[in-house]
Amino acid sequence: MAAVTASDLIGLRARLCWSQTHLAQELGVSRSTVARWETGQRPLPAMAAMALSWLLVNMELVLKEQGPPSPGA
């Protein structure tokens, strides 16, 4: 399994129109932890990468049914 990079994480958040705070809440971590992952100051743990994969798959299903989220929603 390829490692999730900081740019992958930023891209995922952009696709979902989520803030760092929202992603942190979904993963059960602090906003500053997400910020450190995105800047490369801290590596993304395997469990967080698996949780992100799960979130992405489920959000893709939602997007197919409802269309893309509006920014700021």
Distance bins in CASP14 RR format, pairs under 12 A and 6 or more apart:
PFRMAT RR
TARGET T0000
AUTHOR 0000-0000-0000
RMODE 2
METHOD distances of the structure
MODEL  1
1 44 0 0 0 0 0 1 0 0 0 0 0
1 46 0 0 0 0 1 0 0 0 0 0 0
1 49 1 0 0 1 0 0 0 0 0 0 0
1 50 0 0 0 0 1 0 0 0 0 0 0
1 52 0 0 0 0 0 1 0 0 0 0 0
1 53 0 0 0 0 1 0 0 0 0 0 0
2 8 0 0 0 0 1 0 0 0 0 0 0
2 44 0 0 0 0 0 1 0 0 0 0 0
2 46 0 0 0 0 0 1 0 0 0 0 0
2 49 0 0 0 0 1 0 0 0 0 0 0
2 53 0 0 0 0 0 1 0 0 0 0 0
3 9 0 0 0 0 0 1 0 0 0 0 0
3 37 0 0 0 0 0 1 0 0 0 0 0
3 40 0 0 0 0 0 1 0 0 0 0 0
3 43 1 0 0 1 0 0 0 0 0 0 0
3 44 1 0 0 1 0 0 0 0 0 0 0
3 45 0 0 0 0 0 1 0 0 0 0 0
3 46 0 0 0 0 1 0 0 0 0 0 0
3 48 0 0 0 0 0 1 0 0 0 0 0
3 49 1 0 0 1 0 0 0 0 0 0 0
3 52 0 0 0 0 0 1 0 0 0 0 0
4 10 0 0 0 0 0 1 0 0 0 0 0
4 11 0 0 0 0 0 1 0 0 0 0 0
4 12 0 0 0 0 1 0 0 0 0 0 0
4 13 0 0 0 0 0 1 0 0 0 0 0
4 37 0 0 0 0 1 0 0 0 0 0 0
4 38 0 0 0 0 0 1 0 0 0 0 0
4 40 0 0 0 0 0 1 0 0 0 0 0
4 43 0 0 0 0 1 0 0 0 0 0 0
4 44 1 0 1 0 0 0 0 0 0 0 0
4 45 0 0 0 0 1 0 0 0 0 0 0
4 46 0 0 0 0 1 0 0 0 0 0 0
4 47 0 0 0 0 0 1 0 0 0 0 0
4 48 0 0 0 0 1 0 0 0 0 0 0
4 49 1 0 1 0 0 0 0 0 0 0 0
4 50 0 0 0 0 1 0 0 0 0 0 0
4 51 0 0 0 0 0 1 0 0 0 0 0
4 52 1 0 0 1 0 0 0 0 0 0 0
4 53 0 0 0 0 1 0 0 0 0 0 0
4 55 0 0 0 0 0 1 0 0 0 0 0
4 56 0 0 0 0 0 1 0 0 0 0 0
5 11 0 0 0 0 1 0 0 0 0 0 0
5 12 0 0 0 0 0 1 0 0 0 0 0
5 37 0 0 0 0 1 0 0 0 0 0 0
5 38 0 0 0 0 1 0 0 0 0 0 0
5 39 0 0 0 0 0 1 0 0 0 0 0
5 40 0 0 0 0 1 0 0 0 0 0 0
5 43 0 0 0 0 0 1 0 0 0 0 0
5 44 0 0 0 0 1 0 0 0 0 0 0
5 49 0 0 0 0 0 1 0 0 0 0 0
5 52 0 0 0 0 0 1 0 0 0 0 0
6 12 0 0 0 0 0 1 0 0 0 0 0
6 13 0 0 0 0 0 1 0 0 0 0 0
6 34 0 0 0 0 0 1 0 0 0 0 0
6 35 0 0 0 0 0 1 0 0 0 0 0
6 36 0 0 0 0 1 0 0 0 0 0 0
6 37 1 0 0 1 0 0 0 0 0 0 0
6 38 1 0 1 0 0 0 0 0 0 0 0
6 39 1 0 0 1 0 0 0 0 0 0 0
6 40 1 0 1 0 0 0 0 0 0 0 0
6 41 0 0 0 0 1 0 0 0 0 0 0
6 42 0 0 0 0 1 0 0 0 0 0 0
6 43 0 0 0 0 1 0 0 0 0 0 0
6 44 0 0 0 0 1 0 0 0 0 0 0
7 13 0 0 0 0 0 1 0 0 0 0 0
7 14 0 0 0 0 0 1 0 0 0 0 0
7 37 0 0 0 0 0 1 0 0 0 0 0
7 38 0 0 0 0 1 0 0 0 0 0 0
7 39 0 0 0 0 0 1 0 0 0 0 0
7 40 0 0 0 0 1 0 0 0 0 0 0
7 44 0 0 0 0 0 1 0 0 0 0 0
8 14 0 0 0 0 0 1 0 0 0 0 0
8 15 0 0 0 0 0 1 0 0 0 0 0
8 37 0 0 0 0 1 0 0 0 0 0 0
8 38 0 0 0 0 1 0 0 0 0 0 0
8 40 0 0 0 0 0 1 0 0 0 0 0
8 44 0 0 0 0 1 0 0 0 0 0 0
8 48 0 0 0 0 0 1 0 0 0 0 0
8 49 0 0 0 0 1 0 0 0 0 0 0
8 52 0 0 0 0 1 0 0 0 0 0 0
8 53 0 0 0 0 0 1 0 0 0 0 0
8 56 0 0 0 0 1 0 0 0 0 0 0
9 15 0 0 0 0 0 1 0 0 0 0 0
9 16 0 0 0 0 0 1 0 0 0 0 0
9 18 0 0 0 0 0 1 0 0 0 0 0
9 20 0 0 0 0 1 0 0 0 0 0 0
9 23 0 0 0 0 1 0 0 0 0 0 0
9 24 0 0 0 0 0 1 0 0 0 0 0
9 27 0 0 0 0 0 1 0 0 0 0 0
9 33 0 0 0 0 0 1 0 0 0 0 0
9 34 1 0 0 1 0 0 0 0 0 0 0
9 35 0 0 0 0 0 1 0 0 0 0 0
9 36 0 0 0 0 0 1 0 0 0 0 0
9 37 1 0 1 0 0 0 0 0 0 0 0
9 38 1 0 1 0 0 0 0 0 0 0 0
9 39 0 0 0 0 0 1 0 0 0 0 0
9 40 0 0 0 0 1 0 0 0 0 0 0
9 42 0 0 0 0 0 1 0 0 0 0 0
9 43 0 0 0 0 0 1 0 0 0 0 0
9 44 1 0 0 1 0 0 0 0 0 0 0
9 48 0 0 0 0 1 0 0 0 0 0 0
9 49 0 0 0 0 1 0 0 0 0 0 0
9 51 0 0 0 0 0 1 0 0 0 0 0
9 52 1 0 0 1 0 0 0 0 0 0 0
9 53 0 0 0 0 0 1 0 0 0 0 0
9 55 0 0 0 0 0 1 0 0 0 0 0
9 56 0 0 0 0 0 1 0 0 0 0 0
10 16 0 0 0 0 0 1 0 0 0 0 0
10 18 0 0 0 0 0 1 0 0 0 0 0
10 19 0 0 0 0 0 1 0 0 0 0 0
10 20 0 0 0 0 1 0 0 0 0 0 0
10 23 0 0 0 0 0 1 0 0 0 0 0
10 34 0 0 0 0 1 0 0 0 0 0 0
10 35 0 0 0 0 0 1 0 0 0 0 0
10 37 0 0 0 0 1 0 0 0 0 0 0
10 38 1 0 1 0 0 0 0 0 0 0 0
10 39 0 0 0 0 1 0 0 0 0 0 0
10 40 0 0 0 0 0 1 0 0 0 0 0
10 44 0 0 0 0 0 1 0 0 0 0 0
10 52 0 0 0 0 0 1 0 0 0 0 0
11 17 0 0 0 0 0 1 0 0 0 0 0
11 18 0 0 0 0 0 1 0 0 0 0 0
11 23 0 0 0 0 0 1 0 0 0 0 0
11 38 0 0 0 0 1 0 0 0 0 0 0
11 52 0 0 0 0 0 1 0 0 0 0 0
11 56 0 0 0 0 0 1 0 0 0 0 0
12 18 0 0 0 0 1 0 0 0 0 0 0
12 20 0 0 0 0 0 1 0 0 0 0 0
12 22 0 0 0 0 0 1 0 0 0 0 0
12 23 0 0 0 0 1 0 0 0 0 0 0
12 26 0 0 0 0 0 1 0 0 0 0 0
12 27 0 0 0 0 0 1 0 0 0 0 0
12 34 0 0 0 0 0 1 0 0 0 0 0
12 37 0 0 0 0 0 1 0 0 0 0 0
12 38 0 0 0 0 0 1 0 0 0 0 0
12 44 0 0 0 0 0 1 0 0 0 0 0
12 48 0 0 0 0 0 1 0 0 0 0 0
12 49 0 0 0 0 0 1 0 0 0 0 0
12 51 0 0 0 0 0 1 0 0 0 0 0
12 52 1 0 0 1 0 0 0 0 0 0 0
12 53 0 0 0 0 1 0 0 0 0 0 0
12 54 0 0 0 0 0 1 0 0 0 0 0
12 55 0 0 0 0 1 0 0 0 0 0 0
12 56 1 0 0 1 0 0 0 0 0 0 0
12 57 0 0 0 0 0 1 0 0 0 0 0
12 59 0 0 0 0 1 0 0 0 0 0 0
12 60 0 0 0 0 0 1 0 0 0 0 0
13 19 1 0 0 1 0 0 0 0 0 0 0
13 20 1 0 0 1 0 0 0 0 0 0 0
13 21 0 0 0 0 0 1 0 0 0 0 0
13 22 0 0 0 0 1 0 0 0 0 0 0
13 23 1 0 1 0 0 0 0 0 0 0 0
13 24 0 0 0 0 0 1 0 0 0 0 0
13 26 0 0 0 0 0 1 0 0 0 0 0
13 27 0 0 0 0 0 1 0 0 0 0 0
13 31 0 0 0 0 0 1 0 0 0 0 0
13 34 0 0 0 0 1 0 0 0 0 0 0
13 35 0 0 0 0 0 1 0 0 0 0 0
13 37 0 0 0 0 0 1 0 0 0 0 0
13 38 0 0 0 0 1 0 0 0 0 0 0
13 52 0 0 0 0 1 0 0 0 0 0 0
13 55 0 0 0 0 0 1 0 0 0 0 0
13 56 0 0 0 0 0 1 0 0 0 0 0
13 59 0 0 0 0 0 1 0 0 0 0 0
13 69 0 0 0 0 0 1 0 0 0 0 0
13 71 0 0 0 0 0 1 0 0 0 0 0
14 20 0 0 0 0 0 1 0 0 0 0 0
14 23 0 0 0 0 0 1 0 0 0 0 0
14 38 0 0 0 0 0 1 0 0 0 0 0
14 68 0 0 0 0 0 1 0 0 0 0 0
14 69 0 0 0 0 0 1 0 0 0 0 0
14 71 0 0 0 0 1 0 0 0 0 0 0
15 23 0 0 0 0 0 1 0 0 0 0 0
15 52 0 0 0 0 0 1 0 0 0 0 0
15 55 0 0 0 0 0 1 0 0 0 0 0
15 56 0 0 0 0 1 0 0 0 0 0 0
15 59 1 0 0 1 0 0 0 0 0 0 0
15 60 0 0 0 0 1 0 0 0 0 0 0
15 62 0 0 0 0 0 1 0 0 0 0 0
15 63 0 0 0 0 1 0 0 0 0 0 0
15 68 0 0 0 0 1 0 0 0 0 0 0
15 69 0 0 0 0 1 0 0 0 0 0 0
15 71 0 0 0 0 0 1 0 0 0 0 0
16 22 0 0 0 0 1 0 0 0 0 0 0
16 23 1 0 0 1 0 0 0 0 0 0 0
16 26 0 0 0 0 1 0 0 0 0 0 0
16 52 0 0 0 0 0 1 0 0 0 0 0
16 55 1 0 0 1 0 0 0 0 0 0 0
16 56 0 0 0 0 1 0 0 0 0 0 0
16 58 0 0 0 0 0 1 0 0 0 0 0
16 59 1 0 1 0 0 0 0 0 0 0 0
16 60 0 0 0 0 1 0 0 0 0 0 0
16 62 0 0 0 0 1 0 0 0 0 0 0
16 63 0 0 0 0 1 0 0 0 0 0 0
16 68 0 0 0 0 1 0 0 0 0 0 0
16 69 1 0 0 1 0 0 0 0 0 0 0
16 70 0 0 0 0 0 1 0 0 0 0 0
16 71 0 0 0 0 0 1 0 0 0 0 0
16 72 0 0 0 0 0 1 0 0 0 0 0
16 73 0 0 0 0 0 1 0 0 0 0 0
17 23 0 0 0 0 0 1 0 0 0 0 0
17 59 0 0 0 0 0 1 0 0 0 0 0
17 63 0 0 0 0 0 1 0 0 0 0 0
17 67 0 0 0 0 0 1 0 0 0 0 0
17 68 1 0 0 1 0 0 0 0 0 0 0
17 69 1 0 1 0 0 0 0 0 0 0 0
17 70 1 0 0 1 0 0 0 0 0 0 0
17 71 1 0 1 0 0 0 0 0 0 0 0
17 72 1 0 0 1 0 0 0 0 0 0 0
17 73 1 0 0 1 0 0 0 0 0 0 0
18 24 0 0 0 0 1 0 0 0 0 0 0
18 25 0 0 0 0 1 0 0 0 0 0 0
18 26 1 0 0 1 0 0 0 0 0 0 0
18 27 0 0 0 0 0 1 0 0 0 0 0
18 31 0 0 0 0 0 1 0 0 0 0 0
18 34 0 0 0 0 1 0 0 0 0 0 0
18 52 0 0 0 0 0 1 0 0 0 0 0
18 55 0 0 0 0 1 0 0 0 0 0 0
18 56 0 0 0 0 0 1 0 0 0 0 0
18 59 0 0 0 0 1 0 0 0 0 0 0
18 69 0 0 0 0 1 0 0 0 0 0 0
18 71 0 0 0 0 0 1 0 0 0 0 0
18 72 0 0 0 0 1 0 0 0 0 0 0
18 73 0 0 0 0 1 0 0 0 0 0 0
19 25 0 0 0 0 1 0 0 0 0 0 0
19 26 0 0 0 0 0 1 0 0 0 0 0
19 31 0 0 0 0 1 0 0 0 0 0 0
19 34 0 0 0 0 1 0 0 0 0 0 0
19 35 0 0 0 0 0 1 0 0 0 0 0
19 38 0 0 0 0 0 1 0 0 0 0 0
19 71 0 0 0 0 0 1 0 0 0 0 0
19 72 0 0 0 0 1 0 0 0 0 0 0
19 73 0 0 0 0 0 1 0 0 0 0 0
20 26 0 0 0 0 0 1 0 0 0 0 0
20 27 0 0 0 0 0 1 0 0 0 0 0
20 29 0 0 0 0 0 1 0 0 0 0 0
20 30 0 0 0 0 1 0 0 0 0 0 0
20 31 1 0 1 0 0 0 0 0 0 0 0
20 32 0 0 0 0 1 0 0 0 0 0 0
20 33 0 0 0 0 1 0 0 0 0 0 0
20 34 1 0 1 0 0 0 0 0 0 0 0
20 35 1 0 1 0 0 0 0 0 0 0 0
20 36 0 0 0 0 0 1 0 0 0 0 0
20 37 0 0 0 0 1 0 0 0 0 0 0
20 38 1 0 0 1 0 0 0 0 0 0 0
20 39 0 0 0 0 0 1 0 0 0 0 0
21 27 0 0 0 0 0 1 0 0 0 0 0
21 28 0 0 0 0 0 1 0 0 0 0 0
21 29 0 0 0 0 0 1 0 0 0 0 0
21 30 0 0 0 0 1 0 0 0 0 0 0
21 31 1 0 1 0 0 0 0 0 0 0 0
21 32 0 0 0 0 0 1 0 0 0 0 0
21 33 0 0 0 0 0 1 0 0 0 0 0
21 34 0 0 0 0 1 0 0 0 0 0 0
21 35 0 0 0 0 1 0 0 0 0 0 0
22 28 0 0 0 0 0 1 0 0 0 0 0
22 29 0 0 0 0 0 1 0 0 0 0 0
22 31 0 0 0 0 1 0 0 0 0 0 0
22 34 0 0 0 0 1 0 0 0 0 0 0
22 55 0 0 0 0 0 1 0 0 0 0 0
22 59 0 0 0 0 0 1 0 0 0 0 0
22 69 0 0 0 0 0 1 0 0 0 0 0
22 72 0 0 0 0 1 0 0 0 0 0 0
22 73 0 0 0 0 0 1 0 0 0 0 0
23 29 0 0 0 0 1 0 0 0 0 0 0
23 30 0 0 0 0 0 1 0 0 0 0 0
23 31 0 0 0 0 1 0 0 0 0 0 0
23 33 0 0 0 0 1 0 0 0 0 0 0
23 34 1 0 1 0 0 0 0 0 0 0 0
23 35 0 0 0 0 0 1 0 0 0 0 0
23 37 0 0 0 0 1 0 0 0 0 0 0
23 38 0 0 0 0 1 0 0 0 0 0 0
23 44 0 0 0 0 0 1 0 0 0 0 0
23 48 0 0 0 0 1 0 0 0 0 0 0
23 51 0 0 0 0 0 1 0 0 0 0 0
23 52 0 0 0 0 1 0 0 0 0 0 0
23 55 0 0 0 0 1 0 0 0 0 0 0
23 56 0 0 0 0 0 1 0 0 0 0 0
23 59 0 0 0 0 0 1 0 0 0 0 0
24 30 1 0 1 0 0 0 0 0 0 0 0
24 31 1 0 1 0 0 0 0 0 0 0 0
24 32 0 0 0 0 1 0 0 0 0 0 0
24 33 1 0 0 1 0 0 0 0 0 0 0
24 34 1 0 1 0 0 0 0 0 0 0 0
24 35 0 0 0 0 1 0 0 0 0 0 0
24 36 0 0 0 0 0 1 0 0 0 0 0
24 37 0 0 0 0 1 0 0 0 0 0 0
24 38 0 0 0 0 0 1 0 0 0 0 0
24 48 0 0 0 0 0 1 0 0 0 0 0
24 51 0 0 0 0 0 1 0 0 0 0 0
24 52 0 0 0 0 0 1 0 0 0 0 0
25 31 0 0 0 0 1 0 0 0 0 0 0
25 33 0 0 0 0 0 1 0 0 0 0 0
25 34 0 0 0 0 1 0 0 0 0 0 0
25 55 0 0 0 0 0 1 0 0 0 0 0
26 34 0 0 0 0 1 0 0 0 0 0 0
26 48 0 0 0 0 0 1 0 0 0 0 0
26 51 1 0 0 1 0 0 0 0 0 0 0
26 52 0 0 0 0 1 0 0 0 0 0 0
26 54 0 0 0 0 1 0 0 0 0 0 0
26 55 1 0 0 1 0 0 0 0 0 0 0
26 56 0 0 0 0 0 1 0 0 0 0 0
26 58 0 0 0 0 0 1 0 0 0 0 0
26 59 0 0 0 0 1 0 0 0 0 0 0
27 33 0 0 0 0 1 0 0 0 0 0 0
27 34 1 0 0 1 0 0 0 0 0 0 0
27 37 0 0 0 0 1 0 0 0 0 0 0
27 44 0 0 0 0 0 1 0 0 0 0 0
27 45 0 0 0 0 1 0 0 0 0 0 0
27 47 0 0 0 0 1 0 0 0 0 0 0
27 48 1 0 1 0 0 0 0 0 0 0 0
27 49 0 0 0 0 0 1 0 0 0 0 0
27 50 0 0 0 0 0 1 0 0 0 0 0
27 51 1 0 1 0 0 0 0 0 0 0 0
27 52 1 0 0 1 0 0 0 0 0 0 0
27 53 0 0 0 0 0 1 0 0 0 0 0
27 54 0 0 0 0 0 1 0 0 0 0 0
27 55 0 0 0 0 1 0 0 0 0 0 0
28 34 0 0 0 0 1 0 0 0 0 0 0
28 47 0 0 0 0 0 1 0 0 0 0 0
28 48 0 0 0 0 1 0 0 0 0 0 0
28 51 0 0 0 0 1 0 0 0 0 0 0
28 52 0 0 0 0 0 1 0 0 0 0 0
28 55 0 0 0 0 0 1 0 0 0 0 0
29 35 0 0 0 0 0 1 0 0 0 0 0
29 36 0 0 0 0 1 0 0 0 0 0 0
29 37 0 0 0 0 1 0 0 0 0 0 0
29 42 0 0 0 0 0 1 0 0 0 0 0
29 44 0 0 0 0 0 1 0 0 0 0 0
29 45 0 0 0 0 1 0 0 0 0 0 0
29 47 0 0 0 0 0 1 0 0 0 0 0
29 48 1 0 0 1 0 0 0 0 0 0 0
29 51 0 0 0 0 1 0 0 0 0 0 0
29 52 0 0 0 0 0 1 0 0 0 0 0
30 36 0 0 0 0 1 0 0 0 0 0 0
30 37 0 0 0 0 0 1 0 0 0 0 0
30 42 0 0 0 0 0 1 0 0 0 0 0
31 37 0 0 0 0 0 1 0 0 0 0 0
31 38 0 0 0 0 0 1 0 0 0 0 0
32 38 0 0 0 0 0 1 0 0 0 0 0
32 39 0 0 0 0 0 1 0 0 0 0 0
32 41 0 0 0 0 1 0 0 0 0 0 0
32 42 0 0 0 0 1 0 0 0 0 0 0
33 39 0 0 0 0 0 1 0 0 0 0 0
33 40 0 0 0 0 0 1 0 0 0 0 0
33 41 0 0 0 0 1 0 0 0 0 0 0
33 42 1 0 0 1 0 0 0 0 0 0 0
33 43 0 0 0 0 0 1 0 0 0 0 0
33 44 0 0 0 0 1 0 0 0 0 0 0
33 45 0 0 0 0 1 0 0 0 0 0 0
33 48 0 0 0 0 1 0 0 0 0 0 0
34 40 0 0 0 0 0 1 0 0 0 0 0
34 41 0 0 0 0 0 1 0 0 0 0 0
34 42 0 0 0 0 1 0 0 0 0 0 0
34 44 0 0 0 0 1 0 0 0 0 0 0
34 48 0 0 0 0 1 0 0 0 0 0 0
34 51 0 0 0 0 0 1 0 0 0 0 0
34 52 0 0 0 0 0 1 0 0 0 0 0
35 41 0 0 0 0 1 0 0 0 0 0 0
35 42 0 0 0 0 1 0 0 0 0 0 0
36 42 1 1 0 0 0 0 0 0 0 0 0
36 43 0 0 0 0 1 0 0 0 0 0 0
36 44 0 0 0 0 1 0 0 0 0 0 0
36 45 0 0 0 0 0 1 0 0 0 0 0
36 48 0 0 0 0 0 1 0 0 0 0 0
37 43 1 0 0 1 0 0 0 0 0 0 0
37 44 1 0 1 0 0 0 0 0 0 0 0
37 45 0 0 0 0 1 0 0 0 0 0 0
37 48 1 0 0 1 0 0 0 0 0 0 0
37 49 0 0 0 0 1 0 0 0 0 0 0
37 52 0 0 0 0 1 0 0 0 0 0 0
38 44 0 0 0 0 1 0 0 0 0 0 0
42 48 0 0 0 0 0 1 0 0 0 0 0
43 49 0 0 0 0 1 0 0 0 0 0 0
44 50 0 0 0 0 0 1 0 0 0 0 0
44 51 0 0 0 0 0 1 0 0 0 0 0
44 52 1 0 0 1 0 0 0 0 0 0 0
44 53 0 0 0 0 0 1 0 0 0 0 0
45 51 0 0 0 0 1 0 0 0 0 0 0
45 52 0 0 0 0 0 1 0 0 0 0 0
46 52 0 0 0 0 0 1 0 0 0 0 0
46 53 0 0 0 0 0 1 0 0 0 0 0
47 53 0 0 0 0 0 1 0 0 0 0 0
47 54 0 0 0 0 0 1 0 0 0 0 0
48 54 0 0 0 0 0 1 0 0 0 0 0
48 55 0 0 0 0 0 1 0 0 0 0 0
49 55 0 0 0 0 0 1 0 0 0 0 0
49 56 0 0 0 0 0 1 0 0 0 0 0
50 56 0 0 0 0 0 1 0 0 0 0 0
50 57 0 0 0 0 0 1 0 0 0 0 0
51 57 0 0 0 0 0 1 0 0 0 0 0
51 58 0 0 0 0 0 1 0 0 0 0 0
52 58 0 0 0 0 0 1 0 0 0 0 0
52 59 0 0 0 0 0 1 0 0 0 0 0
53 59 0 0 0 0 0 1 0 0 0 0 0
53 60 0 0 0 0 0 1 0 0 0 0 0
54 60 0 0 0 0 0 1 0 0 0 0 0
54 61 0 0 0 0 0 1 0 0 0 0 0
55 61 0 0 0 0 0 1 0 0 0 0 0
55 62 0 0 0 0 0 1 0 0 0 0 0
56 62 0 0 0 0 0 1 0 0 0 0 0
56 63 0 0 0 0 0 1 0 0 0 0 0
57 63 0 0 0 0 0 1 0 0 0 0 0
57 64 0 0 0 0 0 1 0 0 0 0 0
58 64 0 0 0 0 0 1 0 0 0 0 0
58 65 0 0 0 0 0 1 0 0 0 0 0
59 65 0 0 0 0 0 1 0 0 0 0 0
59 66 0 0 0 0 0 1 0 0 0 0 0
59 67 0 0 0 0 0 1 0 0 0 0 0
59 68 0 0 0 0 0 1 0 0 0 0 0
59 69 0 0 0 0 1 0 0 0 0 0 0
60 66 0 0 0 0 0 1 0 0 0 0 0
60 67 0 0 0 0 0 1 0 0 0 0 0
60 68 0 0 0 0 0 1 0 0 0 0 0
61 67 0 0 0 0 0 1 0 0 0 0 0
62 68 0 0 0 0 1 0 0 0 0 0 0
62 69 0 0 0 0 1 0 0 0 0 0 0
63 69 1 0 0 1 0 0 0 0 0 0 0
63 70 0 0 0 0 0 1 0 0 0 0 0
66 73 0 0 0 0 0 1 0 0 0 0 0
67 73 0 0 0 0 0 1 0 0 0 0 0
END
